[in-house]
Amino acid sequence: MKLAQHSTFFYHSPVTLIIFLFIFLISPNVLSAQPGKHNGEELSIKSMLESKEKSQKNTNPYDYTDEYDIPQDDFERGQPRSAIAGYLRAMRAGDLALATNYLDYRNLSEKTLSVGKEELARQLGVVLNRTLWIDLNSISTLKEGLINDNLPSYRELVGQVDYQGNNIDILLQRIPRAKDKVRIWKISNATVEKIPRLFKRYSYSPLGEFLAKKLPAIDLFGVMLWQWLYFTLMMLIYYSVAKVFTWLTAFSLKRVYHKVSNDVLSFIKEPVALLIAVIFARSFRDEANVTMAVRAVTEGSTLLIVAWCWLCFRFIDLMKIILAEKFIAQDKPLAVYLLRPAGTVIKIIIFSIAALNWLENLGFNASTLLAGLGIGGLAIALAAQKTVENIIGAITLYTSAPIKIGDFCRFGNSFGVVEEIGLRSTRIRTLDRSVIYVANAKFIDMNLENYSEREKIAFRPKIFLAPSTRKENLEAVLEAIRAMLSDNEMIAASPQRTHFKAYTIYGLELDILAYVKTTDFDVFLDEINQLNLNILALLDEHDCKVQVMAERVAE
């Protein structure tokens, strides 16, 4: 495809402009942060991992049993933190029978009890997963719980769940143990009574409920196995829809623009399709199956960042093809060599920005990393100063193109043929067949004379005649040389000069100037060889003796 066809596609295709406008209009909404919250703070994978690590350290029984006089209990319900931690561990393991030991089923209504103890424990787990990330470090380790929390002394607040615009407290309650009346902590019966209503509001979708009950209780980063499978399946469905959409778009473009490049069609059907699929998945995901852990994981925007990187990388490759054709059409083939390193640098910049954005989304402080990289980058920049100068020199040689590979030139006091223009140095083959490497930063500061840029080559023989040469003979030989040059098809008609120039200590100097119409030096040598023989014959014919400099010096 010609350059003009690429340009027409990119600048005059309303369909393409609509596609890109659609992507860029939707993407900001998808990229905007909608993080999960815990106590007013953003919930991220980093905060989840840190909270989990601290909680595991702080919920060991031996940490508090002796120091705070915590009652011994088979289920570690002697303090609020270990009680709620025990329930969460049981739910994570999928052991509903164990989880029932952490709920207070006393004084519940018949309607609530009819749900079943294990089902109530499971439903509470679903509600907590959907609405509340419990930071165990905020739960008291004292057997009496927090004292000054504006709650009765026998209750402890775990968190609050929004229900129809009101905040519902999730409470622990200190109650007597059935077998010996030792006071332990359980999830309050007041909270248990509200579980069916909360579950009706925050239950999974029918498919999510089915998968949650049938698949093993295995989690990664707090996301259950069934959720990974569910959202992966949904992603595949959205990708299939996007593939169909982009395939139809590419097919329509092919019908309208018959000469559209296959590279352009591939760009639409592959990276654009993935980006649209990710945008659809994030925009139309089933919120009924999104838990706090899922929300925290998706805030990393990993797939979205990967899709954008792939789109940008493929777009850069496509632009390299278009620009290469443009430079070749403008007779700047050297600039083509610059496209590859330039594209690589742009890709590295895009990748770096994407990686830092990804780390920020995960909850890590990218500014600290940037500060460290800045100091290290400064040291590297100082050490690589000469290298950077040479790279800039290479860019200058590529863009301004004073010389090209294969050109015969004079640089400084040397002559040679340019064999390679690298990022660091330029390689030149001299007339002695040796190779000289000149640093680009130094090379661009030299006086460069490019002989290959000549459209014709000058013929300027230096001829001195003996002072005894007669005037008539001199006029005749000049006229004969002038006629000989005019009749030669290889000699340019203008400029041509054939004159008696001056009296010198070497003899009578002739000024002869003509241009051979060739840029091939071998052809030029063959032509001037014949011209010199013809001039020699004319000098003999008109009795003009050439004055040899050595003879004049000897006199």
C-alpha positions as CSV (number, residue, x, y, z in Angstrom):
1,M,0.0,0.0,0.0
2,K,1.2,3.4,-0.8
3,L,1.6,6.1,1.8
4,A,-1.3,8.2,0.4
5,Q,-3.6,5.2,1.1
6,H,-2.5,4.9,4.7
7,S,-2.9,8.6,5.1
8,T,-6.4,8.6,3.6
9,F,-7.4,5.8,6.0
10,F,-6.2,7.6,9.1
11,Y,-7.2,11.1,8.4
12,H,-10.4,10.7,6.3
13,S,-12.1,7.6,7.7
14,P,-15.1,8.7,9.8
15,V,-15.6,5.1,11.0
16,T,-12.1,4.9,12.4
17,L,-12.4,8.3,14.1
18,I,-15.7,7.2,15.7
19,I,-14.1,3.9,17.0
20,F,-11.2,5.8,18.6
21,L,-13.5,8.5,20.0
22,F,-15.7,5.8,21.5
23,I,-12.7,4.1,23.2
24,F,-11.3,7.3,24.6
25,L,-14.7,8.6,25.8
26,I,-15.4,5.3,27.7
27,S,-11.9,4.6,29.0
28,P,-11.6,7.5,31.5
29,N,-14.8,6.3,33.2
30,V,-13.5,2.8,33.4
31,L,-10.1,3.9,34.6
32,S,-11.5,6.2,37.3
33,A,-10.9,4.8,40.8
34,Q,-13.8,3.1,42.4
35,P,-11.9,1.5,45.3
36,G,-13.4,-0.5,48.1
37,K,-13.4,1.3,51.5
38,H,-12.5,0.3,54.9
39,N,-12.9,2.9,57.7
40,G,-12.8,5.7,55.1
41,E,-9.5,4.5,53.6
42,E,-9.0,3.0,50.1
43,L,-8.8,-0.8,50.1
44,S,-6.1,-2.2,47.8
45,I,-4.2,-5.5,47.4
46,K,-1.3,-4.1,49.4
47,S,-3.5,-3.1,52.3
48,M,-5.2,-6.4,52.2
49,L,-1.9,-8.3,52.3
50,E,-0.6,-6.1,55.1
51,S,-3.7,-6.4,57.1
52,K,-3.8,-10.2,56.7
53,E,-0.2,-10.5,57.7
54,K,-0.7,-8.4,60.8
55,S,-3.9,-10.2,61.7
56,Q,-2.2,-13.6,61.5
57,K,0.5,-12.4,63.8
58,N,-1.9,-10.9,66.3
59,T,-4.5,-13.7,66.5
60,N,-2.2,-16.4,67.9
61,P,-3.7,-17.6,71.2
62,Y,-0.5,-17.4,73.1
63,D,-0.1,-13.7,72.4
64,Y,-2.8,-12.7,74.8
65,T,-4.1,-15.6,76.9
66,D,-1.7,-15.1,79.8
67,E,-1.1,-11.3,79.5
68,Y,-4.8,-10.3,79.4
69,D,-6.3,-13.2,81.3
70,I,-8.2,-14.4,78.3
71,P,-10.5,-17.4,79.0
72,Q,-9.5,-20.7,77.5
73,D,-11.9,-21.7,74.7
74,D,-11.7,-24.5,72.1
75,F,-12.8,-22.0,69.4
76,E,-10.7,-19.1,70.7
77,R,-13.7,-16.9,71.5
78,G,-12.3,-15.5,74.7
79,Q,-11.6,-12.1,73.1
80,P,-13.4,-10.1,70.2
81,R,-10.5,-10.3,67.8
82,S,-9.9,-14.1,68.0
83,A,-13.7,-14.7,67.9
84,I,-14.2,-12.9,64.6
85,A,-11.0,-14.2,63.2
86,G,-12.1,-17.8,64.0
87,Y,-15.4,-17.2,62.1
88,L,-13.5,-15.8,59.1
89,R,-11.1,-18.7,59.1
90,A,-14.0,-21.2,59.2
91,M,-15.7,-19.4,56.3
92,R,-12.5,-19.3,54.3
93,A,-12.1,-23.0,54.7
94,G,-15.7,-23.6,53.8
95,D,-16.4,-25.3,57.1
96,L,-20.0,-24.1,57.9
97,A,-20.4,-26.5,60.9
98,L,-17.4,-24.8,62.5
99,A,-18.6,-21.4,61.6
100,T,-21.9,-21.9,63.5
101,N,-19.9,-21.9,66.8
102,Y,-19.3,-18.2,66.4
103,L,-22.9,-17.0,66.0
104,D,-25.4,-16.4,68.8
105,Y,-28.6,-18.2,67.9
106,R,-30.5,-17.4,71.2
107,N,-33.8,-15.6,71.1
108,L,-34.2,-15.6,67.3
109,S,-37.5,-15.5,65.5
110,E,-38.9,-18.7,64.1
111,K,-38.6,-17.3,60.6
112,T,-34.9,-16.6,61.0
113,L,-34.2,-20.0,62.7
114,S,-36.0,-21.7,59.8
115,V,-33.2,-20.6,57.5
116,G,-30.8,-23.0,59.3
117,K,-27.8,-22.3,61.4
118,E,-25.2,-23.3,58.7
119,E,-27.1,-21.3,56.1
120,L,-27.2,-18.2,58.4
121,A,-23.4,-18.5,58.9
122,R,-22.9,-18.8,55.1
123,Q,-25.2,-15.9,54.3
124,L,-23.4,-13.7,56.8
125,G,-20.1,-14.6,55.1
126,V,-21.6,-13.5,51.8
127,V,-22.8,-10.2,53.2
128,L,-19.4,-9.5,54.8
129,N,-17.6,-10.4,51.6
130,R,-19.8,-8.1,49.5
131,T,-19.8,-5.1,51.9
132,L,-17.2,-5.0,54.5
133,W,-13.4,-5.6,54.7
134,I,-12.7,-6.5,58.3
135,D,-9.4,-5.3,59.6
136,L,-8.7,-7.6,62.5
137,N,-6.1,-5.1,63.9
138,S,-9.0,-2.7,64.7
139,I,-10.8,-5.3,66.8
140,S,-10.0,-5.3,70.6
141,T,-7.8,-8.0,72.1
142,L,-9.1,-7.4,75.6
143,K,-11.5,-10.0,77.1
144,E,-13.9,-7.1,77.9
145,G,-13.6,-5.5,74.5
146,L,-13.4,-1.7,74.0
147,I,-14.7,0.3,76.9
148,N,-15.2,3.8,75.5
149,D,-17.0,3.0,72.2
150,N,-20.5,4.3,73.1
151,L,-21.8,0.7,73.1
152,P,-22.9,-1.5,76.0
153,S,-20.0,-3.2,77.7
154,Y,-21.0,-6.6,76.4
155,R,-21.0,-5.5,72.8
156,E,-18.2,-4.9,70.3
157,L,-18.6,-3.2,66.9
158,V,-17.0,-5.1,63.9
159,G,-18.2,-2.7,61.2
160,Q,-21.3,-1.2,59.5
161,V,-23.2,-2.4,56.4
162,D,-25.3,-0.1,54.3
163,Y,-29.0,-1.2,54.0
164,Q,-31.5,1.0,52.2
165,G,-29.6,4.1,53.2
166,N,-29.1,3.2,56.8
167,N,-26.1,1.7,58.5
168,I,-26.6,-1.7,60.1
169,D,-24.1,-2.5,62.8
170,I,-22.3,-5.9,62.7
171,L,-21.8,-6.6,66.4
172,L,-20.1,-9.1,68.6
173,Q,-21.7,-9.9,72.0
174,R,-20.2,-11.3,75.2
175,I,-22.4,-14.1,76.4
176,P,-22.1,-17.0,78.9
177,R,-20.8,-20.2,77.5
178,A,-23.5,-22.9,77.7
179,K,-21.4,-25.6,79.5
180,D,-19.8,-23.5,82.3
181,K,-21.2,-20.0,82.0
182,V,-17.7,-18.6,81.2
183,R,-18.2,-15.4,79.2
184,I,-17.1,-15.6,75.6
185,W,-17.7,-13.6,72.4
186,K,-20.0,-14.5,69.6
187,I,-21.7,-12.6,66.7
188,S,-24.6,-10.9,68.3
189,N,-28.1,-12.4,67.9
190,A,-29.3,-8.9,67.0
191,T,-27.0,-9.1,64.0
192,V,-28.0,-12.7,63.2
193,E,-31.6,-11.7,63.2
194,K,-30.9,-9.2,60.4
195,I,-28.9,-11.7,58.2
196,P,-31.8,-12.8,56.0
197,R,-32.7,-9.2,55.1
198,L,-29.1,-8.3,54.5
199,F,-28.6,-11.4,52.4
200,K,-31.6,-10.7,50.3
201,R,-30.0,-7.3,49.4
202,Y,-26.4,-8.6,49.0
203,S,-26.7,-12.2,47.8
204,Y,-24.9,-13.5,44.8
205,S,-26.6,-13.9,41.4
206,P,-28.2,-17.4,40.9
207,L,-25.2,-18.5,38.9
208,G,-22.9,-17.1,41.6
209,E,-24.8,-18.9,44.3
210,F,-24.6,-22.2,42.4
211,L,-20.9,-21.9,41.8
212,A,-20.2,-20.8,45.4
213,K,-21.9,-23.9,46.7
214,K,-20.5,-26.4,44.3
215,L,-16.8,-25.4,44.0
216,P,-14.2,-25.8,46.7
217,A,-13.6,-23.0,49.1
218,I,-10.2,-22.0,47.7
219,D,-9.1,-18.3,47.5
220,L,-6.3,-16.3,46.0
221,F,-5.9,-12.7,47.2
222,G,-9.2,-13.1,49.0
223,V,-11.0,-13.9,45.8
224,M,-12.7,-17.3,45.8
225,L,-12.0,-19.9,43.1
226,W,-15.6,-19.7,41.7
227,Q,-15.2,-16.0,41.3
228,W,-12.0,-16.4,39.3
229,L,-13.8,-18.9,37.1
230,Y,-16.9,-16.8,36.8
231,F,-15.2,-13.5,35.8
232,T,-12.8,-15.3,33.5
233,L,-15.8,-16.8,31.7
234,M,-17.5,-13.4,31.5
235,M,-14.2,-11.9,30.1
236,L,-14.2,-14.6,27.4
237,I,-17.8,-13.8,26.5
238,Y,-17.1,-10.1,26.3
239,Y,-14.0,-10.8,24.2
240,S,-16.0,-12.9,21.8
241,V,-18.5,-10.1,21.5
242,A,-15.7,-7.5,20.9
243,K,-14.1,-9.8,18.3
244,V,-17.4,-10.0,16.4
245,F,-17.8,-6.2,16.6
246,T,-14.2,-5.5,15.4
247,W,-14.4,-8.1,12.7
248,L,-17.6,-6.5,11.3
249,T,-15.9,-3.1,11.5
250,A,-12.8,-4.4,9.7
251,F,-15.0,-6.1,7.0
252,S,-16.9,-2.8,6.5
253,L,-13.7,-0.8,6.1
254,K,-12.4,-3.4,3.6
255,R,-15.6,-2.9,1.6
256,V,-15.4,0.9,1.7
257,Y,-11.6,1.2,1.4
258,H,-10.5,-1.6,-0.9
259,K,-6.8,-1.0,-0.6
260,V,-6.8,-0.7,3.2
261,S,-3.7,-2.3,4.7
262,N,-3.8,-5.8,6.4
263,D,-1.8,-4.2,9.2
264,V,-4.6,-1.8,9.9
265,L,-7.2,-4.5,9.8
266,S,-5.1,-6.6,12.2
267,F,-4.7,-3.7,14.5
268,I,-8.5,-3.3,14.7
269,K,-9.2,-7.0,15.1
270,E,-6.6,-7.7,17.8
271,P,-5.6,-5.0,20.3
272,V,-8.7,-2.9,19.7
273,A,-10.8,-5.9,20.3
274,L,-9.1,-6.7,23.6
275,L,-9.4,-3.2,24.8
276,I,-13.1,-3.0,24.0
277,A,-13.6,-6.4,25.7
278,V,-11.9,-5.1,28.9
279,I,-13.9,-1.9,28.9
280,F,-17.2,-3.9,28.4
281,A,-16.2,-6.3,31.2
282,R,-15.5,-3.4,33.6
283,S,-18.5,-1.4,32.6
284,F,-21.1,-4.1,32.6
285,R,-19.8,-6.6,35.2
286,D,-22.4,-8.2,37.4
287,E,-22.1,-6.3,40.7
288,A,-24.0,-9.1,42.5
289,N,-20.9,-11.3,42.4
290,V,-18.3,-8.5,43.2
291,T,-16.9,-8.8,46.7
292,M,-14.6,-6.4,48.5
293,A,-11.7,-8.6,47.6
294,V,-12.7,-8.7,43.9
295,R,-13.0,-4.9,43.9
296,A,-9.6,-4.5,45.4
297,V,-8.0,-6.9,42.9
298,T,-9.8,-5.2,39.9
299,E,-8.6,-1.8,41.1
300,G,-5.1,-2.9,39.9
301,S,-6.6,-2.6,36.4
302,T,-4.1,-5.2,35.2
303,L,-6.1,-6.3,32.2
304,L,-6.9,-2.7,31.2
305,I,-3.3,-1.7,31.5
306,V,-2.1,-4.7,29.4
307,A,-4.8,-3.9,26.8
308,W,-3.7,-0.3,26.5
309,C,0.0,-1.2,26.3
310,W,-0.7,-3.7,23.6
311,L,-2.8,-1.2,21.7
312,C,-0.1,1.5,22.0
313,F,2.7,-0.9,21.0
314,R,0.8,-2.1,17.9
315,F,0.0,1.5,17.0
316,I,3.7,2.4,17.2
317,D,4.5,-0.5,14.9
318,L,1.8,0.6,12.5
319,M,3.2,4.2,12.5
320,K,6.7,2.9,11.8
321,I,5.4,1.2,8.6
322,I,3.7,4.4,7.5
323,L,6.6,6.7,8.3
324,A,9.1,4.3,6.6
325,E,7.1,4.6,3.4
326,K,6.9,8.4,3.8
327,F,10.7,8.7,4.3
328,I,11.4,6.5,1.4
329,A,9.1,8.5,-0.8
330,Q,10.9,11.7,0.3
331,D,14.3,10.1,-0.5
332,K,15.3,9.9,3.2
333,P,16.1,6.2,3.5
334,L,18.5,6.8,6.5
335,A,15.6,8.1,8.6
336,V,14.1,4.6,8.4
337,Y,16.9,3.3,10.5
338,L,15.9,5.8,13.2
339,L,12.4,4.5,13.5
340,R,13.3,1.2,15.2
341,P,15.3,2.8,18.1
342,A,12.8,5.6,18.4
343,G,9.9,3.2,18.6
344,T,11.8,1.2,21.2
345,V,12.3,4.3,23.3
346,I,8.6,5.3,23.1
347,K,7.6,1.7,24.1
348,I,9.9,1.8,27.1
349,I,8.4,5.1,28.2
350,I,4.8,3.8,27.8
351,F,5.7,0.6,29.7
352,S,7.3,2.5,32.5
353,I,4.2,4.8,32.9
354,A,1.9,1.8,32.8
355,A,4.0,-0.1,35.4
356,L,4.1,2.8,37.8
357,N,0.3,3.3,37.3
358,W,-0.3,-0.4,38.0
359,L,1.8,-0.2,41.2
360,E,-0.2,2.8,42.4
361,N,-3.4,1.0,41.7
362,L,-2.2,-1.9,43.8
363,G,-1.5,0.4,46.7
364,F,2.2,0.9,46.5
365,N,3.8,4.3,46.6
366,A,5.3,4.8,43.1
367,S,6.6,8.2,43.9
368,T,9.1,6.7,46.3
369,L,10.2,4.3,43.5
370,L,10.5,7.3,41.2
371,A,12.7,9.2,43.6
372,G,15.1,6.2,43.9
373,L,15.1,5.8,40.1
374,G,15.7,9.6,39.7
375,I,18.9,9.4,41.8
376,G,20.1,6.3,40.0
377,G,19.2,7.8,36.7
378,L,21.2,10.9,37.4
379,A,24.3,8.8,38.1
380,I,23.7,6.7,34.9
381,A,23.2,9.9,32.9
382,L,26.4,11.4,34.1
383,A,28.3,8.2,33.3
384,A,26.6,7.8,29.9
385,Q,27.0,11.5,28.8
386,K,29.3,10.6,25.9
387,T,27.0,7.8,24.8
388,V,24.0,10.2,24.8
389,E,26.0,12.7,22.8
390,N,26.8,10.1,20.2
391,I,23.1,8.9,20.0
392,I,22.0,12.5,19.5
393,G,24.7,12.8,16.8
394,A,23.3,9.7,15.1
395,I,19.8,11.2,15.2
396,T,21.2,14.3,13.6
397,L,22.9,12.3,10.8
398,Y,19.7,10.3,10.2
399,T,17.4,13.3,10.1
400,S,19.5,15.9,8.3
401,A,21.1,13.3,6.2
402,P,24.3,15.1,5.1
403,I,25.7,11.7,4.1
404,K,24.2,8.3,3.3
405,I,25.5,4.8,3.5
406,G,27.6,4.2,0.4
407,D,28.5,7.9,-0.1
408,F,32.1,8.9,-0.9
409,C,33.1,11.9,1.2
410,R,35.9,13.9,2.7
411,F,35.8,14.3,6.5
412,G,38.5,16.4,8.0
413,N,41.7,15.5,6.1
414,S,40.5,11.9,5.2
415,F,38.6,10.4,2.3
416,G,36.4,7.3,2.3
417,V,33.1,5.5,1.7
418,V,30.5,5.5,4.5
419,E,29.6,1.9,5.3
420,E,27.5,2.2,8.5
421,I,26.0,4.9,10.7
422,G,25.5,3.4,14.1
423,L,24.1,4.8,17.3
424,R,27.6,5.3,18.7
425,S,29.9,5.8,15.7
426,T,30.1,6.0,11.9
427,R,32.2,3.4,10.0
428,I,34.2,4.7,7.0
429,R,36.2,2.7,4.5
430,T,39.2,4.8,3.4
431,L,41.0,4.7,0.0
432,D,43.7,2.5,1.6
433,R,40.9,0.0,2.3
434,S,41.4,0.5,6.1
435,V,38.4,1.2,8.3
436,I,38.0,4.3,10.5
437,Y,35.4,4.6,13.3
438,V,34.5,8.2,14.1
439,A,32.3,9.0,17.1
440,N,29.0,10.6,15.9
441,A,29.3,13.6,18.3
442,K,32.7,14.4,16.7
443,F,31.7,13.4,13.2
444,I,28.8,16.0,12.9
445,D,31.2,18.8,13.9
446,M,33.7,18.0,11.0
447,N,33.7,19.7,7.7
448,L,32.0,17.1,5.5
449,E,32.3,17.2,1.7
450,N,30.0,14.6,0.1
451,Y,31.3,13.8,-3.4
452,S,28.4,11.4,-4.0
453,E,26.0,14.3,-4.0
454,R,27.5,15.8,-7.2
455,E,25.2,15.7,-10.2
456,K,28.3,15.9,-12.5
457,I,32.1,15.9,-12.0
458,A,34.4,18.7,-12.9
459,F,37.2,18.3,-15.5
460,R,40.0,20.9,-14.8
461,P,43.3,19.9,-16.3
462,K,46.4,22.0,-15.3
463,I,48.3,22.7,-18.5
464,F,51.3,25.0,-18.8
465,L,52.8,25.8,-22.2
466,A,56.3,26.8,-23.0
467,P,56.9,30.6,-23.1
468,S,58.1,30.3,-26.6
469,T,54.7,29.2,-27.9
470,R,53.6,31.4,-30.8
471,K,50.3,33.4,-30.5
472,E,48.8,31.9,-33.6
473,N,49.4,28.4,-32.3
474,L,48.0,29.2,-28.9
475,E,44.8,30.6,-30.4
476,A,44.4,27.7,-32.7
477,V,44.8,25.0,-29.9
478,L,42.3,26.9,-27.7
479,E,39.8,26.9,-30.5
480,A,40.4,23.3,-31.2
481,I,40.0,22.3,-27.5
482,R,36.8,24.4,-27.3
483,A,35.3,22.6,-30.4
484,M,36.3,19.2,-29.1
485,L,34.5,19.8,-25.7
486,S,31.4,21.2,-27.5
487,D,31.1,18.1,-29.7
488,N,31.4,15.6,-26.8
489,E,28.0,14.4,-25.6
490,M,29.4,13.5,-22.2
491,I,30.4,17.1,-21.6
492,A,27.8,19.5,-20.2
493,A,27.0,22.5,-22.4
494,S,27.4,24.9,-19.6
495,P,29.6,26.0,-18.0
496,Q,32.6,25.5,-20.4
497,R,35.8,27.6,-20.3
498,T,38.8,27.4,-22.5
499,H,41.1,30.4,-22.1
500,F,44.7,31.6,-21.8
501,K,44.7,32.5,-18.2
502,A,48.0,33.9,-17.1
503,Y,51.8,34.2,-17.3
504,T,53.3,32.2,-14.4
505,I,56.8,31.1,-13.4
506,Y,55.8,27.7,-14.6
507,G,54.8,28.8,-18.1
508,L,51.7,30.0,-20.0
509,E,48.7,28.7,-17.9
510,L,45.6,27.5,-19.7
511,D,42.2,27.7,-17.9
512,I,40.1,24.7,-19.0
513,L,36.9,23.8,-17.2
514,A,34.2,21.3,-18.3
515,Y,31.8,19.0,-16.5
516,V,31.4,15.3,-17.3
517,K,27.8,14.3,-17.1
518,T,28.1,11.4,-14.7
519,T,28.3,10.6,-11.0
520,D,30.0,7.3,-11.5
521,F,33.7,7.9,-10.8
522,D,34.9,5.0,-13.0
523,V,32.9,6.4,-16.0
524,F,34.4,9.8,-15.2
525,L,38.0,8.4,-15.2
526,D,37.4,6.6,-18.6
527,E,36.0,9.9,-20.1
528,I,38.8,12.2,-18.9
529,N,41.3,9.6,-20.0
530,Q,40.1,10.1,-23.6
531,L,39.8,13.9,-23.1
532,N,43.4,14.1,-22.0
533,L,44.6,12.0,-25.0
534,N,42.6,14.3,-27.4
535,I,44.1,17.4,-25.9
536,L,47.6,16.0,-26.2
537,A,47.0,15.2,-29.9
538,L,45.7,18.8,-30.4
539,L,48.8,20.2,-28.7
540,D,51.0,18.2,-31.1
541,E,48.9,19.2,-34.1
542,H,49.3,22.9,-33.4
543,D,53.0,22.7,-32.3
544,C,52.4,23.7,-28.7
545,K,55.0,22.3,-26.3
546,V,53.9,21.5,-22.7
547,Q,56.2,23.2,-20.2
548,V,57.3,20.7,-17.6
549,M,57.7,22.3,-14.2
550,A,61.0,20.5,-13.5
551,E,62.5,22.1,-16.6
552,R,61.5,25.6,-15.4
553,V,62.9,25.0,-11.9
554,A,66.2,23.7,-13.4
555,E,66.6,26.9,-15.5
